[in-house]
Amino acid sequence: MESNGNRTLYIINFGRKLHENIIKEIESKYKTLVLEEIIKVNLNLSKNLYIQIIDVINTIPKNLLDGNKKICINFPGLPIAAAYILVELHAKLGYFPLGIELYRTREEDPIFNNWQLKKLTDLEYERSRSRSKMFSPEDEEELLFKGEYK
């Protein structure tokens, strides 16, 4: 199945390893094979974060950043680190990657809650859409009202 490279999604994970249920849901929902690459992010907040993020980005296997792979990012929980990662990845790739959106469930077990897949977001598409003169905030409200935009 891996030989079918155009249906393989490489998740570059800067957070915790994704639960196998999330991987299976992505594979089923998006009809793709998922390969996850865990990248450790250990930051010293008293030092220059941007320089540290460059070092983190340089630990990503080069073949994932050659522009020929469909990549999706699971961002770390620290917002400024996520922003710097996105800036550096855009600089290396020339486009914004997909982003994985997760949410925490508390209904089933309020103490040992789980993460669930919300969706994969095409950040390059969102960038283009937001820069487009054809899209206005009123359009979004109308689409949300009709239930066509999620």
Secondary structure as the mmCIF struct_conf table of DSSP 4:
data_model
#
loop_
_struct_conf.conf_type_id
_struct_conf.id
_struct_conf.beg_label_comp_id
_struct_conf.beg_label_asym_id
_struct_conf.beg_label_seq_id
_struct_conf.end_label_comp_id
_struct_conf.end_label_asym_id
_struct_conf.end_label_seq_id
TURN_TY1_P TURN_TY1_P1 GLU A 2 SER A 3
HELX_RH_3T_P HELX_RH_3T_P1 GLY A 5 ARG A 7
STRN STRN1 THR A 8 ASN A 13
BEND BEND1 PHE A 14 ARG A 16
HELX_LH_PP_P HELX_LH_PP_P1 LYS A 17 HIS A 19
HELX_RH_AL_P HELX_RH_AL_P1 GLU A 20 TYR A 30
TURN_TY1_P TURN_TY1_P2 LYS A 31 LYS A 31
STRN STRN2 LEU A 33 ILE A 38
TURN_TY1_P TURN_TY1_P3 LEU A 45 SER A 46
BEND BEND2 LYS A 47 LYS A 47
HELX_RH_AL_P HELX_RH_AL_P2 LEU A 49 ILE A 57
TURN_TY1_P TURN_TY1_P4 ASN A 58 THR A 59
BEND BEND3 ILE A 60 ILE A 60
HELX_RH_3T_P HELX_RH_3T_P2 LYS A 62 LEU A 65
BEND BEND4 ASP A 66 LYS A 69
STRN STRN3 LYS A 70 ASN A 74
BEND BEND5 GLY A 77 GLY A 77
HELX_RH_AL_P HELX_RH_AL_P3 PRO A 79 LEU A 93
BEND BEND6 GLY A 94 TYR A 95
STRN STRN4 LEU A 98 THR A 105
BEND BEND7 GLU A 107 GLU A 108
BEND BEND8 PRO A 110 PHE A 112
STRN STRN5 ASN A 114 ASP A 122
HELX_RH_AL_P HELX_RH_AL_P4 LEU A 123 ARG A 131
TURN_TY1_P TURN_TY1_P5 LYS A 133 MET A 134
HELX_RH_AL_P HELX_RH_AL_P5 PRO A 137 LYS A 146
TURN_TY1_P TURN_TY1_P6 GLY A 147 GLY A 147
#
